[in-house]
Amino acid sequence: MSKDPWTDPDPQPGDFDDDLADIDPRFVESHVGNPDAKLRLLISVEGEDVVRLERIAHARGKTPSDVVAELLRDADRSAA
């Protein structure tokens, strides 16, 4: 399958492999991750979806971010 530079994601997997291989290991530091770290995503919801999300959250007694988190967990379970 060929790559389409107009529609394919950029960068592609492997695009930086040669550059990474050229890095002198003396300049690479490895750090243990923080198991308590959190990731915050900014999700854009517009128009009627905003009203819908607020209505669902209110009906469940939750915040909109809780509803989105539940949606992601449910989607992950069904994809597994």
MDAnalysis code that builds the backbone (N, CA, C; Angstrom):
import MDAnalysis as mda
import numpy as np

u = mda.Universe.empty(240, n_residues=80, atom_resindex=np.repeat(np.arange(80), 3), trajectory=True)
u.add_TopologyAttr("name", ["N", "CA", "C"] * 80)
u.add_TopologyAttr("resid", np.arange(1, 81))
u.add_TopologyAttr("resname", ["MET", "SER", "LYS", "ASP", "PRO", "TRP", "THR", "ASP", "PRO", "ASP", "PRO", "GLN", "PRO", "GLY", "ASP", "PHE", "ASP", "ASP", "ASP", "LEU", "ALA", "ASP", "ILE", "ASP", "PRO", "ARG", "PHE", "VAL", "GLU", "SER", "HIS", "VAL", "GLY", "ASN", "PRO", "ASP", "ALA", "LYS", "LEU", "ARG", "LEU", "LEU", "ILE", "SER", "VAL", "GLU", "GLY", "GLU", "ASP", "VAL", "VAL", "ARG", "LEU", "GLU", "ARG", "ILE", "ALA", "HIS", "ALA", "ARG", "GLY", "LYS", "THR", "PRO", "SER", "ASP", "VAL", "VAL", "ALA", "GLU", "LEU", "LEU", "ARG", "ASP", "ALA", "ASP", "ARG", "SER", "ALA", "ALA"])
u.atoms.positions = np.array([
    [0.846, -1.178, 0.000],
    [0.000, 0.000, 0.000],
    [0.893, 1.244, 0.000],
    [0.607, 2.168, -0.893],
    [1.444, 3.357, -1.002],
    [0.981, 4.438, -0.035],
    [1.917, 5.322, 0.295],
    [1.617, 6.441, 1.183],
    [1.097, 7.612, 0.371],
    [0.105, 8.282, 0.911],
    [-0.412, 9.490, 0.284],
    [-0.023, 10.671, 1.169],
    [0.915, 11.509, 0.729],
    [1.386, 12.607, 1.577],
    [0.311, 13.641, 1.895],
    [-0.791, 13.627, 1.166],
    [-1.845, 14.601, 1.410],
    [-2.838, 14.142, 2.469],
    [-2.999, 12.830, 2.621],
    [-4.026, 12.347, 3.544],
    [-3.494, 11.455, 4.665],
    [-2.315, 10.859, 4.516],
    [-1.774, 9.978, 5.547],
    [-1.269, 10.795, 6.737],
    [-1.327, 10.208, 7.940],
    [-0.793, 10.911, 9.104],
    [0.693, 11.191, 8.922],
    [1.131, 12.264, 9.498],
    [2.529, 12.639, 9.395],
    [3.024, 12.978, 10.787],
    [4.094, 12.444, 11.284],
    [4.993, 11.515, 10.619],
    [4.461, 10.089, 10.618],
    [5.025, 9.291, 9.734],
    [4.690, 7.872, 9.630],
    [5.610, 7.072, 10.548],
    [5.155, 5.892, 11.003],
    [6.052, 5.037, 11.779],
    [7.328, 4.762, 10.982],
    [8.443, 4.897, 11.654],
    [9.732, 4.642, 11.016],
    [10.378, 5.863, 10.391],
    [9.659, 6.980, 10.301],
    [10.217, 8.176, 9.660],
    [11.488, 8.672, 10.353],
    [11.612, 8.454, 11.661],
    [12.752, 8.984, 12.400],
    [13.720, 7.897, 12.858],
    [13.531, 6.664, 12.370],
    [14.383, 5.565, 12.813],
    [15.863, 5.837, 12.560],
    [16.209, 6.334, 11.386],
    [17.614, 6.612, 11.071],
    [18.171, 7.687, 11.997],
    [17.368, 8.725, 12.260],
    [17.822, 9.802, 13.143],
    [18.043, 9.290, 14.561],
    [17.134, 8.450, 15.038],
    [17.265, 7.904, 16.381],
    [18.474, 6.986, 16.489],
    [18.755, 6.239, 15.436],
    [19.910, 5.342, 15.439],
    [21.220, 6.125, 15.476],
    [21.223, 7.349, 14.969],
    [22.431, 8.177, 14.935],
    [22.732, 8.868, 16.258],
    [21.804, 8.845, 17.212],
    [22.026, 9.535, 18.488],
    [23.059, 8.774, 19.308],
    [24.049, 9.490, 19.795],
    [25.083, 8.895, 20.639],
    [24.453, 8.485, 21.967],
    [24.593, 7.225, 22.377],
    [23.980, 6.749, 23.625],
    [24.393, 7.551, 24.862],
    [25.528, 8.253, 24.788],
    [25.950, 9.077, 25.932],
    [24.963, 10.211, 26.198],
    [24.216, 10.586, 25.187],
    [23.291, 11.708, 25.319],
    [21.843, 11.267, 25.553],
    [21.653, 9.985, 25.833],
    [20.309, 9.450, 26.065],
    [20.155, 9.152, 27.548],
    [19.098, 9.665, 28.142],
    [18.791, 9.391, 29.539],
    [17.512, 8.576, 29.609],
    [17.516, 7.605, 30.487],
    [16.326, 6.796, 30.697],
    [15.759, 7.145, 32.069],
    [14.473, 7.376, 32.136],
    [13.827, 7.738, 33.393],
    [12.668, 6.794, 33.669],
    [12.546, 6.421, 34.928],
    [11.411, 5.605, 35.334],
    [10.184, 6.501, 35.312],
    [9.100, 6.014, 34.776],
    [7.872, 6.812, 34.720],
    [7.259, 6.996, 36.093],
    [6.396, 7.961, 36.201],
    [5.676, 8.217, 37.440],
    [4.331, 7.502, 37.365],
    [4.130, 6.468, 38.200],
    [2.864, 5.729, 38.133],
    [1.658, 6.569, 38.543],
    [1.906, 7.689, 39.199],
    [0.806, 8.567, 39.615],
    [0.542, 9.694, 38.615],
    [1.300, 9.702, 37.516],
    [1.145, 10.757, 36.522],
    [-0.227, 10.672, 35.867],
    [-0.717, 11.808, 35.424],
    [-2.003, 11.869, 34.745],
    [-1.830, 12.543, 33.396],
    [-2.696, 12.194, 32.488],
    [-2.704, 12.794, 31.159],
    [-4.008, 13.554, 31.006],
    [-3.929, 14.779, 30.580],
    [-5.123, 15.580, 30.364],
    [-5.289, 15.802, 28.863],
    [-6.465, 15.460, 28.362],
    [-6.776, 15.653, 26.945],
    [-7.790, 16.777, 26.808],
    [-7.620, 17.575, 25.812],
    [-8.586, 18.615, 25.505],
    [-9.452, 18.090, 24.372],
    [-10.726, 17.875, 24.679],
    [-11.659, 17.349, 23.696],
    [-12.618, 18.466, 23.312],
    [-12.811, 18.648, 22.037],
    [-13.703, 19.689, 21.560],
    [-15.064, 19.085, 21.227],
    [-16.092, 19.603, 21.857],
    [-17.462, 19.176, 21.594],
    [-18.226, 20.432, 21.185],
    [-18.990, 20.337, 20.117],
    [-19.654, 21.523, 19.591],
    [-21.148, 21.300, 19.398],
    [-21.868, 22.391, 19.300],
    [-23.272, 22.385, 18.930],
    [-24.152, 21.546, 19.825],
    [-25.011, 20.764, 19.187],
    [-25.975, 19.939, 19.918],
    [-25.294, 18.890, 20.794],
    [-24.070, 18.494, 20.433],
    [-23.363, 17.504, 21.238],
    [-23.052, 18.041, 22.633],
    [-22.836, 19.341, 22.745],
    [-22.589, 19.956, 24.053],
    [-23.827, 19.801, 24.933],
    [-24.961, 20.145, 24.397],
    [-26.218, 20.043, 25.135],
    [-26.482, 18.589, 25.508],
    [-26.251, 17.689, 24.571],
    [-26.465, 16.259, 24.802],
    [-25.557, 15.748, 25.923],
    [-24.281, 16.123, 25.895],
    [-23.330, 15.691, 26.909],
    [-23.715, 16.235, 28.286],
    [-24.092, 17.493, 28.338],
    [-24.514, 18.085, 29.612],
    [-25.765, 17.391, 30.149],
    [-26.701, 17.076, 29.277],
    [-27.932, 16.409, 29.699],
    [-27.646, 15.008, 30.248],
    [-26.800, 14.265, 29.553],
    [-26.441, 12.924, 29.998],
    [-25.729, 12.985, 31.349],
    [-24.774, 13.907, 31.480],
    [-24.021, 14.036, 32.731],
    [-24.957, 14.394, 33.883],
    [-25.853, 15.339, 33.661],
    [-26.783, 15.750, 34.712],
    [-27.685, 14.586, 35.121],
    [-28.182, 13.831, 34.144],
    [-29.065, 12.701, 34.433],
    [-28.349, 11.615, 35.242],
    [-27.040, 11.487, 35.038],
    [-26.276, 10.465, 35.765],
    [-25.674, 11.004, 37.060],
    [-25.829, 12.301, 37.299],
    [-25.235, 12.895, 38.490],
    [-23.713, 12.941, 38.422],
    [-23.196, 13.120, 37.215],
    [-21.751, 13.126, 37.000],
    [-21.350, 14.379, 36.244],
    [-20.054, 14.570, 36.116],
    [-19.551, 15.680, 35.317],
    [-19.427, 15.220, 33.860],
    [-19.402, 16.155, 32.927],
    [-19.201, 15.771, 31.533],
    [-17.905, 14.970, 31.325],
    [-16.840, 15.325, 32.046],
    [-15.586, 14.575, 31.879],
    [-15.734, 13.136, 32.368],
    [-16.536, 12.918, 33.420],
    [-16.788, 11.551, 33.885],
    [-17.529, 10.744, 32.819],
    [-18.486, 11.373, 32.160],
    [-19.253, 10.693, 31.111],
    [-18.336, 10.319, 29.944],
    [-17.453, 11.216, 29.553],
    [-16.521, 10.929, 28.458],
    [-15.576, 9.796, 28.867],
    [-15.088, 9.813, 30.110],
    [-14.198, 8.749, 30.588],
    [-14.918, 7.396, 30.559],
    [-16.174, 7.368, 30.976],
    [-16.955, 6.120, 30.929],
    [-17.119, 5.647, 29.483],
    [-17.368, 6.585, 28.591],
    [-17.520, 6.243, 27.175],
    [-16.259, 5.589, 26.649],
    [-15.090, 6.137, 26.999],
    [-13.820, 5.566, 26.551],
    [-13.604, 4.175, 27.148],
    [-13.915, 4.000, 28.429],
    [-13.744, 2.683, 29.054],
    [-14.672, 1.654, 28.407],
    [-15.928, 2.049, 28.164],
    [-16.880, 1.123, 27.528],
    [-16.425, 0.751, 26.118],
    [-15.929, 1.727, 25.372],
    [-15.459, 1.463, 24.006],
    [-14.242, 0.549, 24.035],
    [-13.371, 0.733, 25.021],
    [-12.176, -0.098, 25.133],
    [-12.561, -1.545, 25.447],
    [-13.532, -1.728, 26.334],
    [-13.981, -3.082, 26.685],
    [-14.609, -3.780, 25.480],
    [-15.409, -3.059, 24.713],
    [-16.071, -3.690, 23.566],
    [-15.094, -3.962, 22.422],
    [-13.991, -3.220, 22.383],
    [-12.998, -3.436, 21.339],
    [-12.070, -4.601, 21.661],
    [-12.014, -4.983, 22.932],
    [-11.085, -6.059, 23.347],
    [-11.592, -7.436, 23.002],
])
